[in-house]
Amino acid sequence: MEKYKAIVEAIKSAKNIVISSHKSPDGDSIGSSLGLFYFIESLDKKATICHADKGSLSLTWVLGAHDIVTFEDQPEKSIELFEQADLIFCLDYNSADRVGQDLAPFLIEARAKKIMIDHHMHPADFCDILVSETNVCSTSQLIFELIDKSGNLDKINEKIGTPLYLGIMTDTGSFRYPSVHARTHEILAELLKCGVKHYDVHEKVFDTNTMDRLQLRGYVISEKLEIYQDYPIAIMSINEEELNRFNFKKGDTDGLVNVALSIEGIKIAAFFAEKDGQVKISFRSKGDYFVNVLAMENFEGGGHKYAAGGISFQPMDKTIELFKSLIPKYF
């Protein structure tokens, strides 16, 4: 309670507030950033959201998303924002390097007071105020708790609530992961009371497709899916040539790893996507199988027990070969 009140006092006394989140922003990083942005606005203060790069089209429909400053499009402005900031929010990441190698040095060197609000394990010690709740399903839920427990629940409205709903929904797989608790549903009820149109959020995220996107996903499922016989593991992969063949847009492959995990008997799924000379990896699991340590120790990544990501700078075949060699060790 006192920590949340201290954060609000820091907002009220700051002149240049920057809201940051991790590279390759997902629904929770965009949702928590915009939810906090509009809460700060309700306190008659101004802030700027600065991310490393853009989110996918399925996430950037939410009000204010197109006003987010990104290092990939505006590097000079991004640097200036961090240099002039006197308060920086670090949302949905637990280590400075998670904002990407381009932006991380300016975050580390910034003289501003830094506040981390996050739900990932093993937070690094680089912030002045730390809100780390690993048992909470999303950072967006923590932004709601900030508003509520600082005595500002009356400020919750549709503008604040819609991005928070987006963040909670996407980071919980539409409320089906074990991280969802009774408190999560209590918060969702409050968001609906303030006017959030939950059906509209679901439609814009999950039911808005292009023909290219559907054909790409169908191709991956029918042609690039591999099932292990000795382990409950499924692998999907796609290389850059194949992405280009289907006119790939950012976000087109989102959720495919969950399709692999949905196969009966599968407990671990991995999705490998080659782009710009590197292979991005998504891991998902369930039951007694955890993927975060594998991602952290071998693929410069990390995340949650059941949902993690990583990266490889080796060719696709070498990356998949490495993953396969690690299976007996981790599973």
PyMOL commands that set and color helices and strands:
alter all, ss='L'
color gray80, all
select helices_A, chain A and resi 2-13+27-42+65-67+75-84+96-99+104-109+139-149+153-155+158-171+182-193+198-206+211-223+240-245+256-261+292-298+316-330
alter helices_A, ss='H'
color red, helices_A
select strands_A, chain A and resi 17-21+47-51+69-70+87-91+113-118+129-132+225-227+233-238+268-275+278-285+302-303+307-312
alter strands_A, ss='S'
color yellow, strands_A
deselect
rebuild
show_as cartoon
